[in-house]
Amino acid sequence: GLDGRANLSGITTSANNNDITLVSRAGSITVTGPTSANGDALLQALGTGSDITISNSITGTSATAGKTVTLQADRNIVFNSSADISTTNALNVVLNSDFSDGNGAGAIQLNSGTVIASNGGSITLGGGAAPTTTPAIGQGALVEGILINGAQLQSGTGNIILNGTGLASTAGAYGIRIANSGVVQSSSGSITMTGIGGAGASNDGVLLNANSSILSASGAIQVKGTRTGSGVDIDTTGGGNIIGGATSSASSSDILLEAVGTSGISTDATIATSGSTTLNASAGGAITQTSGSILATGGANSALRLLGNAVTSTVANLTSPTNDINVLVVNLPGATSKLSYRDANGFDIGSLNKPITQGGGNVNHDGIIVGTAAGAANNTLTLNAFGAVTQSQTITAGALQLLGGAGVSYTLTNALNDITTLAASTAGPISYRDANSYAVGTVASTNQFSVFVAPTIPTGTSTNGTTETGSAGSFTATTVGIHTTAGGAVQLDVPGTLTINNDINTDGAFAQISTARTGTVSITSPRSISTTGDAVSFAS
């Protein structure tokens, strides 16, 4: 042990699993030369203000898997550009800031070109006495709890854990920021990230920024974020960001983004897996897609699940024209919750039984719930598709807006569906059944992207079909009545009363039926029901 600052210009243990231990009891440690350890390695910088700075490589050379490199500093741990940790066999790596002085100040920063590759060992970045559960905390100029700035964490089959909290009362103090082509990646190991923004302006809990990635071929990815000032709980910005894989076939991970604060999730990323993706705004807040794609195809559980809070309503807006999933599951029970979702193809309204909280067990959700059927004015559900949309589970929403272009069809004939208002504008057929009475009326949605971005839905007029106002980030699409083209036959099944409040214009037959044999029809006058040379029939 040393009583002052230590500069390690290089050390090598080359045989017999010999360990390296360097403890500075009252000063910082700087590694300026290459260091090789044939056993475990411990660098410990104790005392308030004591940092560990790595400016060269640390290499594990043991023939025995499972050795550990541990860096413990009472303040910050910093890897300068291109300072690496590598290994011959599986090597556990622990970066532990704010280690023992208890003052809640100690960040971790990995700079451009740094690669920490554990070759199957675990990688842990955190703080305090238990870094797997305790955060590194922003301090001084290092305001982020953890910053991975153009650096990489590569674990292979090992698990990765990151815990970070931003500096309070400072702008840009993110809990965890992965920036400038930063990468956190495993092959099959799990990736668990927990970030809390510092109390202040624009302090996201977890921020993925500018061509950065959280990648795994098959390991679970669970990201939990909380903003305590302004900002977003989980945020991806700057373009080129990836979670899971670049395509569905590149990953089979189950992905969970859990927003614990009230500001929700904002994503511009490609989120792709053949497994499942759950976006959980557990305390309310918005779920917003500003660009990018959500891709979940190729597997039986290739699903997107959207979750919100019953007390603080969630507005979910995922309307990128390149989204493509197999299964959609939604539980947004709040009194003013809304969902607008667009898919490049079709999907099934189904089920998912996967974790909804970090470290939690599987929880099942079925179908789509957006508020209640009684909340027609507040609980709108908009589906915009370009393939076949089917259901193996039910729909509950106040108002249902069905949109779609070439190739679309809606077969929504579950007897337990429950809505109050239906409006549609599609280039294909619609079949809808409800458990109760409902009306053909007017439904409007607010969307990040225009519904008339190619490929597009049929255009309409102010009296029938869909029109749009607004600009990028806030388009309002209003659908009046039912308007179909391209052989779009319409069948509406009702056990109660079908009230036709707006015009119906179809390129195919229009039929009202009542499988329950109890339905009636009420047409508010004057109304037009027209087809392109096809039949109009009422079976009530």
C-alpha positions as CSV (number, residue, x, y, z in Angstrom):
1,G,0.0,0.0,0.0
2,L,1.0,3.6,-0.7
3,D,0.2,6.7,1.2
4,G,0.2,9.1,-1.8
5,R,-0.4,9.3,-5.6
6,A,0.8,6.4,-7.6
7,N,1.9,6.3,-11.3
8,L,2.0,2.7,-12.7
9,S,4.2,2.7,-15.8
10,G,3.7,-1.0,-16.4
11,I,3.8,-4.3,-14.6
12,T,3.6,-7.9,-15.7
13,T,2.9,-11.2,-13.9
14,S,3.6,-14.0,-16.4
15,A,3.0,-17.3,-14.7
16,N,1.3,-19.3,-11.9
17,N,-1.8,-17.1,-11.6
18,N,0.1,-14.4,-9.8
19,D,-2.1,-11.4,-8.7
20,I,-1.5,-7.7,-8.8
21,T,-2.7,-5.5,-5.9
22,L,-2.0,-1.8,-5.7
23,V,-3.6,0.2,-3.0
24,S,-3.1,4.0,-2.6
25,R,-4.4,4.9,0.8
26,A,-4.5,8.7,0.2
27,G,-4.1,9.5,-3.5
28,S,-4.9,8.8,-7.1
29,I,-3.6,6.0,-9.3
30,T,-2.6,6.6,-13.0
31,V,-1.7,3.7,-15.3
32,T,0.5,5.0,-18.1
33,G,2.2,1.8,-19.2
34,P,0.9,-1.6,-20.3
35,T,-0.1,-3.9,-17.5
36,S,-0.5,-7.7,-17.7
37,A,-2.0,-9.9,-15.0
38,N,-1.7,-13.7,-14.9
39,G,-4.1,-13.7,-12.0
40,D,-6.5,-11.2,-10.4
41,A,-5.7,-7.5,-10.5
42,L,-6.9,-4.9,-7.9
43,L,-6.2,-1.2,-8.1
44,Q,-7.6,0.8,-5.2
45,A,-7.4,4.6,-4.8
46,L,-8.7,5.6,-1.4
47,G,-9.6,9.0,0.1
48,T,-11.8,11.8,-1.0
49,G,-10.6,13.2,-4.3
50,S,-8.8,10.0,-5.3
51,D,-9.2,8.9,-8.9
52,I,-8.1,6.0,-11.1
53,T,-7.0,7.1,-14.6
54,I,-6.1,4.4,-17.2
55,S,-4.0,5.6,-20.1
56,N,-2.7,2.3,-21.4
57,S,-3.8,-1.3,-21.7
58,I,-4.6,-3.9,-19.0
59,T,-4.4,-7.5,-20.3
60,G,-5.5,-10.6,-18.5
61,T,-3.2,-13.5,-19.5
62,S,-4.3,-16.3,-17.2
63,A,-5.0,-19.7,-18.7
64,T,-7.7,-20.0,-16.1
65,A,-11.1,-18.4,-16.8
66,G,-12.8,-16.4,-14.2
67,K,-10.1,-14.1,-13.0
68,T,-11.1,-10.5,-12.1
69,V,-9.8,-7.0,-12.8
70,T,-11.2,-4.6,-10.1
71,L,-10.7,-0.9,-10.1
72,Q,-12.0,0.9,-7.0
73,A,-11.7,4.6,-6.6
74,D,-13.2,6.8,-3.9
75,R,-13.9,9.4,-6.6
76,N,-13.8,8.9,-10.4
77,I,-12.6,6.2,-12.8
78,V,-11.5,7.5,-16.2
79,F,-10.2,5.6,-19.2
80,N,-8.4,7.9,-21.6
81,S,-8.7,7.4,-25.4
82,S,-7.8,3.9,-26.5
83,A,-7.0,2.6,-23.1
84,D,-8.3,-1.0,-23.1
85,I,-8.9,-4.1,-21.0
86,S,-8.5,-7.4,-22.9
87,T,-8.0,-11.0,-22.0
88,T,-7.1,-14.4,-23.2
89,N,-9.8,-16.2,-21.3
90,A,-13.0,-15.1,-19.6
91,L,-12.2,-12.1,-17.3
92,N,-14.6,-10.4,-15.0
93,V,-14.2,-6.6,-15.0
94,V,-15.5,-4.3,-12.2
95,L,-15.2,-0.5,-12.4
96,N,-16.3,0.8,-8.9
97,S,-16.3,4.5,-8.4
98,D,-17.4,6.4,-5.2
99,F,-16.1,3.2,-3.5
100,S,-15.7,3.8,0.3
101,D,-15.8,7.4,1.4
102,G,-19.6,7.6,1.4
103,N,-19.8,11.1,0.0
104,G,-22.0,10.2,-3.1
105,A,-19.5,11.6,-5.6
106,G,-17.7,9.4,-8.2
107,A,-18.3,9.0,-11.9
108,I,-17.1,6.6,-14.5
109,Q,-16.0,7.8,-17.9
110,L,-14.8,5.7,-20.9
111,N,-13.4,7.8,-23.7
112,S,-13.1,7.4,-27.5
113,G,-11.4,4.2,-28.7
114,T,-11.5,2.4,-25.4
115,V,-12.5,-1.2,-25.6
116,I,-13.2,-3.3,-22.5
117,A,-13.5,-6.9,-23.8
118,S,-14.1,-9.6,-21.2
119,N,-14.3,-12.6,-23.5
120,G,-17.2,-14.2,-21.6
121,G,-16.6,-12.6,-18.2
122,S,-19.0,-10.2,-16.6
123,I,-18.6,-6.4,-16.8
124,T,-19.9,-4.2,-14.0
125,L,-19.9,-0.4,-13.8
126,G,-21.3,1.1,-10.6
127,G,-20.5,2.7,-7.3
128,G,-20.4,2.3,-3.5
129,A,-20.0,-1.0,-1.7
130,A,-22.2,-2.9,-4.1
131,P,-21.7,-1.7,-7.7
132,T,-24.1,-4.3,-9.1
133,T,-26.9,-2.3,-7.4
134,T,-25.4,1.0,-6.4
135,P,-24.8,3.8,-8.9
136,A,-21.7,5.7,-9.9
137,I,-22.6,9.3,-9.3
138,G,-21.7,12.4,-11.4
139,Q,-19.1,14.6,-9.8
140,G,-17.5,18.0,-10.7
141,A,-16.9,18.2,-14.4
142,L,-17.9,14.6,-14.9
143,V,-21.6,15.2,-14.5
144,E,-22.9,11.9,-15.9
145,G,-22.9,8.9,-13.6
146,I,-21.6,6.8,-16.5
147,L,-20.4,8.1,-19.8
148,I,-19.4,5.7,-22.6
149,N,-18.1,8.2,-25.1
150,G,-17.1,6.5,-28.3
151,A,-16.0,3.5,-26.2
152,Q,-17.1,-0.1,-26.2
153,L,-18.1,-2.8,-23.6
154,Q,-17.9,-6.2,-25.2
155,S,-18.7,-9.2,-22.9
156,G,-19.5,-12.1,-25.2
157,T,-21.4,-14.6,-23.1
158,G,-20.8,-12.5,-19.9
159,N,-23.4,-10.3,-18.3
160,I,-23.2,-6.5,-18.3
161,I,-24.5,-4.3,-15.5
162,L,-24.4,-0.5,-15.5
163,N,-25.7,1.7,-12.7
164,G,-25.4,5.5,-12.9
165,T,-26.9,8.7,-11.4
166,G,-26.2,12.2,-12.7
167,L,-24.9,15.1,-10.7
168,A,-27.7,17.1,-9.1
169,S,-28.4,20.8,-10.0
170,T,-26.4,20.6,-13.2
171,A,-27.7,20.5,-16.8
172,G,-26.9,17.5,-19.0
173,A,-26.3,15.3,-15.9
174,Y,-27.6,12.0,-17.4
175,G,-27.6,8.9,-15.3
176,I,-26.1,6.9,-18.2
177,R,-25.1,8.3,-21.5
178,I,-23.8,6.2,-24.4
179,A,-22.6,8.6,-27.1
180,N,-20.7,9.1,-30.3
181,S,-20.8,5.5,-31.6
182,G,-20.5,4.1,-28.2
183,V,-21.3,0.3,-27.9
184,V,-22.5,-1.9,-25.1
185,Q,-22.7,-5.5,-26.5
186,S,-22.9,-9.1,-25.6
187,S,-23.5,-12.3,-27.6
188,S,-25.7,-14.1,-25.1
189,G,-25.0,-12.4,-21.8
190,S,-27.7,-10.1,-20.3
191,I,-27.4,-6.4,-20.4
192,T,-28.9,-4.5,-17.4
193,M,-28.8,-0.7,-17.2
194,T,-30.2,1.6,-14.5
195,G,-29.9,5.3,-14.9
196,I,-31.2,8.2,-12.8
197,G,-30.8,11.8,-14.1
198,G,-29.6,14.4,-11.8
199,A,-32.1,17.0,-10.5
200,G,-31.8,19.7,-13.1
201,A,-32.5,20.7,-16.7
202,S,-32.5,18.1,-19.5
203,N,-31.3,15.2,-17.3
204,D,-32.4,12.0,-18.9
205,G,-32.2,8.8,-16.9
206,V,-30.6,6.9,-19.8
207,L,-29.5,8.6,-23.1
208,L,-28.4,6.8,-26.2
209,N,-26.9,9.4,-28.5
210,A,-25.5,9.7,-32.0
211,N,-24.9,6.3,-33.7
212,S,-24.7,4.4,-30.4
213,S,-25.8,0.9,-29.7
214,I,-27.0,-1.6,-27.0
215,L,-26.6,-4.9,-28.8
216,S,-27.1,-8.6,-28.0
217,A,-27.5,-11.6,-30.2
218,S,-29.7,-13.4,-27.6
219,G,-29.2,-12.0,-24.1
220,A,-32.0,-10.1,-22.4
221,I,-31.7,-6.3,-22.6
222,Q,-33.3,-4.4,-19.7
223,V,-32.9,-0.6,-19.5
224,K,-34.5,1.3,-16.6
225,G,-34.5,5.1,-16.6
226,T,-35.7,7.9,-14.3
227,R,-35.3,11.6,-14.9
228,T,-35.4,13.6,-11.7
229,G,-35.2,17.1,-13.3
230,S,-36.5,17.9,-16.8
231,G,-35.7,15.5,-19.6
232,V,-36.9,12.0,-20.5
233,D,-36.7,8.8,-18.5
234,I,-35.2,6.9,-21.5
235,D,-34.1,8.8,-24.6
236,T,-32.5,8.1,-27.9
237,T,-31.5,11.0,-30.1
238,G,-29.0,12.1,-32.8
239,G,-29.8,9.3,-35.3
240,G,-28.2,6.0,-36.1
241,N,-28.9,4.4,-32.7
242,I,-29.6,0.7,-32.3
243,I,-31.1,-1.5,-29.6
244,G,-31.1,-5.3,-29.9
245,G,-29.9,-5.6,-33.5
246,A,-29.9,-3.7,-36.8
247,T,-32.5,-6.2,-38.0
248,S,-34.9,-8.7,-36.4
249,S,-32.7,-11.5,-37.6
250,A,-29.6,-10.1,-35.9
251,S,-31.1,-10.5,-32.4
252,S,-33.5,-12.8,-30.5
253,S,-33.3,-10.8,-27.3
254,D,-36.2,-9.9,-25.2
255,I,-35.9,-6.1,-24.8
256,L,-37.4,-4.1,-22.0
257,L,-37.3,-0.3,-21.8
258,E,-38.8,0.7,-18.4
259,A,-39.5,4.4,-17.7
260,V,-39.9,4.8,-14.0
261,G,-40.4,8.6,-13.9
262,T,-43.4,10.4,-15.5
263,S,-41.7,11.6,-18.7
264,G,-41.7,8.3,-20.5
265,I,-39.7,7.1,-23.5
266,S,-38.6,8.9,-26.6
267,T,-36.9,6.9,-29.3
268,D,-35.3,7.6,-32.7
269,A,-33.6,4.2,-32.6
270,T,-33.9,1.0,-34.6
271,I,-35.2,-1.4,-32.0
272,A,-35.0,-4.8,-33.6
273,T,-35.4,-8.4,-32.4
274,S,-37.0,-11.7,-33.4
275,G,-37.9,-11.8,-29.7
276,S,-40.1,-9.3,-27.9
277,T,-39.9,-5.5,-27.1
278,T,-41.8,-4.1,-24.2
279,L,-42.0,-0.3,-23.7
280,N,-43.2,0.3,-20.2
281,A,-44.1,3.9,-19.1
282,S,-44.8,2.5,-15.6
283,A,-45.5,5.9,-14.0
284,G,-47.3,7.4,-17.0
285,G,-45.8,9.8,-19.5
286,A,-45.5,9.6,-23.3
287,I,-44.1,6.8,-25.5
288,T,-42.9,8.7,-28.6
289,Q,-41.2,7.6,-31.8
290,T,-39.4,10.5,-33.4
291,S,-37.7,8.4,-36.2
292,G,-36.2,5.0,-36.6
293,S,-38.0,1.7,-36.6
294,I,-39.4,-1.0,-34.2
295,L,-38.9,-4.4,-35.8
296,A,-40.1,-7.7,-34.2
297,T,-40.5,-10.4,-36.8
298,G,-39.3,-13.9,-37.4
299,G,-40.4,-15.6,-34.1
300,A,-43.5,-16.8,-32.3
301,N,-43.0,-14.1,-29.6
302,S,-42.0,-11.4,-32.1
303,A,-44.1,-8.8,-30.3
304,L,-44.3,-5.2,-29.4
305,R,-45.9,-4.5,-26.0
306,L,-46.9,-1.0,-24.8
307,L,-47.7,-0.5,-21.2
308,G,-48.8,2.5,-19.2
309,N,-50.2,3.6,-15.8
310,A,-53.9,3.6,-14.8
311,V,-53.5,6.8,-12.8
312,T,-51.2,8.9,-15.0
313,S,-52.3,8.3,-18.6
314,T,-49.9,7.4,-21.3
315,V,-50.1,8.7,-24.9
316,A,-48.2,6.4,-27.2
317,N,-47.3,7.6,-30.7
318,L,-45.4,5.1,-32.8
319,T,-46.1,6.0,-36.4
320,S,-42.9,5.5,-38.3
321,P,-43.7,4.1,-41.8
322,T,-40.9,1.5,-41.4
323,N,-42.2,-0.3,-38.2
324,D,-42.8,-4.0,-38.8
325,I,-43.9,-6.4,-36.1
326,N,-45.8,-9.7,-35.9
327,V,-47.8,-9.2,-32.7
328,L,-49.1,-6.1,-31.0
329,V,-50.1,-6.1,-27.3
330,V,-51.2,-2.9,-25.5
331,N,-52.3,-2.1,-21.9
332,L,-52.8,1.7,-21.5
333,P,-55.6,1.9,-19.0
334,G,-55.5,5.6,-18.1
335,A,-58.5,7.8,-18.5
336,T,-56.9,9.9,-21.2
337,S,-54.6,7.3,-22.7
338,K,-54.2,7.1,-26.5
339,L,-52.3,5.0,-29.0
340,S,-51.4,5.6,-32.7
341,Y,-49.4,2.8,-34.3
342,R,-48.3,2.3,-37.9
343,D,-46.9,-0.8,-39.5
344,A,-45.3,-1.4,-42.9
345,N,-47.2,-4.7,-43.1
346,G,-49.9,-6.5,-41.0
347,F,-49.9,-7.9,-37.5
348,D,-51.9,-9.9,-35.0
349,I,-53.4,-8.4,-31.9
350,G,-52.2,-11.1,-29.5
351,S,-50.5,-11.9,-26.2
352,L,-47.1,-11.6,-24.5
353,N,-45.8,-13.2,-21.3
354,K,-42.4,-11.6,-20.6
355,P,-41.0,-9.4,-17.8
356,I,-42.3,-5.9,-17.5
357,T,-39.9,-4.7,-14.7
358,Q,-36.2,-5.0,-14.5
359,G,-35.3,-8.2,-12.8
360,G,-39.0,-9.2,-12.5
361,G,-40.7,-12.4,-13.6
362,N,-42.9,-12.9,-16.6
363,V,-46.2,-11.0,-16.7
364,N,-48.9,-11.8,-19.3
365,H,-51.0,-9.2,-21.2
366,D,-53.6,-9.9,-23.8
367,G,-55.0,-7.8,-26.6
368,I,-55.3,-4.1,-26.7
369,I,-56.7,-1.9,-23.9
370,V,-56.7,1.9,-24.4
371,G,-58.8,3.2,-21.5
372,T,-62.4,2.1,-21.7
373,A,-65.1,2.0,-24.3
374,A,-66.9,4.7,-22.5
375,G,-64.0,7.1,-23.0
376,A,-64.7,7.7,-26.7
377,A,-63.5,11.3,-26.7
378,N,-60.3,10.5,-24.7
379,N,-59.3,7.0,-25.4
380,T,-58.5,6.8,-29.1
381,L,-56.9,3.8,-30.8
382,T,-55.4,4.4,-34.3
383,L,-54.1,1.5,-36.3
384,N,-52.5,2.2,-39.7
385,A,-51.4,-0.9,-41.6
386,F,-50.4,-2.2,-45.1
387,G,-51.1,-5.9,-44.7
388,A,-53.5,-8.2,-42.9
389,V,-54.4,-7.2,-39.4
390,T,-56.1,-10.0,-37.4
391,Q,-56.8,-10.6,-33.7
392,S,-56.4,-13.6,-31.4
393,Q,-57.2,-11.3,-28.4
394,T,-59.7,-8.5,-27.8
395,I,-59.8,-4.7,-28.4
396,T,-61.1,-2.3,-25.8
397,A,-60.9,1.4,-26.6
398,G,-63.2,4.5,-26.7
399,A,-62.8,5.2,-30.4
400,L,-61.2,3.1,-33.1
401,Q,-59.6,4.7,-36.2
402,L,-58.6,2.1,-38.9
403,L,-56.3,3.3,-41.6
404,G,-54.3,1.5,-44.3
405,G,-53.0,1.5,-47.8
406,A,-52.4,-1.2,-50.5
407,G,-52.6,-4.7,-49.1
408,V,-54.4,-3.8,-45.9
409,S,-57.3,-5.8,-44.5
410,Y,-58.8,-5.7,-41.0
411,T,-60.4,-8.9,-39.6
412,L,-61.4,-7.9,-36.1
413,T,-64.3,-10.2,-35.3
414,N,-63.8,-11.2,-31.7
415,A,-67.1,-11.2,-30.0
416,L,-65.7,-9.4,-26.9
417,N,-64.4,-6.3,-28.7
418,D,-65.7,-3.1,-27.1
419,I,-65.6,0.4,-28.5
420,T,-68.0,3.3,-28.8
421,T,-67.0,4.9,-32.1
422,L,-65.6,3.5,-35.4
423,A,-64.1,5.4,-38.3
424,A,-62.1,4.0,-41.2
425,S,-60.2,4.9,-44.3
426,T,-58.6,1.9,-46.0
427,A,-57.5,0.5,-49.4
428,G,-58.9,-2.9,-48.4
429,P,-61.7,-4.7,-46.6
430,I,-62.9,-4.3,-43.0
431,S,-64.8,-6.8,-40.9
432,Y,-65.5,-5.7,-37.3
433,R,-67.6,-7.2,-34.5
434,D,-68.4,-5.7,-31.1
435,A,-69.9,-6.9,-27.8
436,N,-72.2,-3.9,-27.5
437,S,-73.6,-1.0,-29.4
438,Y,-71.3,1.3,-31.3
439,A,-71.4,4.1,-33.8
440,V,-69.9,5.0,-37.2
441,G,-68.6,8.4,-36.5
442,T,-65.6,10.7,-36.5
443,V,-62.2,9.9,-34.9
444,A,-59.1,12.0,-34.9
445,S,-55.5,11.2,-33.9
446,T,-52.3,13.2,-33.5
447,N,-49.3,11.6,-35.2
448,Q,-45.5,12.3,-35.4
449,F,-45.6,11.3,-39.0
450,S,-48.1,12.2,-41.7
451,V,-50.6,9.4,-42.6
452,F,-50.1,10.4,-46.2
453,V,-46.3,9.5,-46.2
454,A,-45.9,7.0,-49.0
455,P,-47.1,4.3,-49.1
456,T,-50.3,6.2,-48.2
457,I,-53.9,5.7,-47.2
458,P,-56.8,6.8,-49.4
459,T,-57.4,10.5,-49.4
460,G,-60.8,11.8,-48.2
461,T,-62.9,14.9,-47.8
462,S,-64.2,16.8,-44.9
463,T,-67.4,14.8,-45.0
464,N,-66.0,11.3,-45.7
465,G,-62.6,9.6,-45.3
466,T,-59.4,11.1,-43.8
467,T,-58.0,14.6,-44.0
468,E,-54.9,15.9,-42.2
469,T,-53.7,19.2,-40.8
470,G,-50.5,20.2,-38.9
471,S,-46.8,19.7,-39.4
472,A,-44.0,17.2,-38.6
473,G,-44.3,16.0,-35.0
474,S,-47.9,17.1,-34.7
475,F,-50.1,16.0,-37.6
476,T,-53.8,15.6,-36.9
477,A,-55.6,13.0,-39.0
478,T,-59.4,13.2,-38.9
479,T,-61.4,10.3,-40.3
480,V,-65.1,10.9,-40.9
481,G,-67.3,7.8,-41.3
482,I,-66.1,4.8,-43.4
483,H,-64.3,5.2,-46.7
484,T,-62.7,2.2,-48.6
485,T,-61.1,1.7,-52.0
486,A,-59.5,-1.2,-53.8
487,G,-62.2,-3.7,-53.2
488,G,-62.7,-2.7,-49.6
489,A,-65.9,-4.5,-48.6
490,V,-67.2,-3.7,-45.1
491,Q,-69.0,-5.9,-42.7
492,L,-70.1,-4.6,-39.3
493,D,-71.5,-7.0,-36.7
494,V,-73.5,-5.6,-33.8
495,P,-75.5,-7.2,-31.0
496,G,-76.9,-3.9,-29.9
497,T,-77.5,-0.8,-31.9
498,L,-75.3,0.3,-34.8
499,T,-75.7,4.1,-35.1
500,I,-74.6,5.6,-38.4
501,N,-73.7,9.2,-37.7
502,N,-71.5,9.8,-40.8
503,D,-71.4,8.7,-44.4
504,I,-70.2,5.2,-45.5
505,N,-68.6,4.9,-49.0
506,T,-67.1,1.6,-49.9
507,D,-65.5,0.0,-53.0
508,G,-67.2,-3.3,-52.2
509,A,-70.3,-4.5,-50.5
510,F,-71.5,-3.0,-47.3
511,A,-73.2,-5.4,-44.8
512,Q,-74.5,-4.9,-41.3
513,I,-75.1,-8.2,-39.6
514,S,-75.9,-9.4,-36.1
515,T,-74.5,-12.8,-35.2
516,A,-76.3,-12.5,-31.9
517,R,-79.6,-11.8,-33.8
518,T,-80.3,-8.9,-31.5
519,G,-78.9,-6.0,-33.4
520,T,-80.6,-2.9,-34.7
521,V,-79.6,0.0,-36.9
522,S,-80.1,3.7,-36.4
523,I,-79.3,6.1,-39.2
524,T,-79.1,9.8,-38.3
525,S,-80.5,11.7,-41.3
526,P,-79.3,12.7,-43.8
527,R,-76.7,10.1,-44.4
528,S,-75.2,8.5,-47.5
529,I,-74.4,4.8,-47.7
530,S,-72.9,4.0,-51.1
531,T,-70.9,1.3,-52.8
532,T,-69.1,1.0,-56.2
533,G,-71.8,-1.2,-57.8
534,D,-72.1,-3.6,-54.9
535,A,-74.8,-4.5,-52.5
536,V,-75.9,-2.7,-49.3
537,S,-77.6,-5.0,-46.8
538,F,-78.9,-4.8,-43.3
539,A,-79.7,-8.0,-41.3
540,S,-81.1,-6.5,-38.1
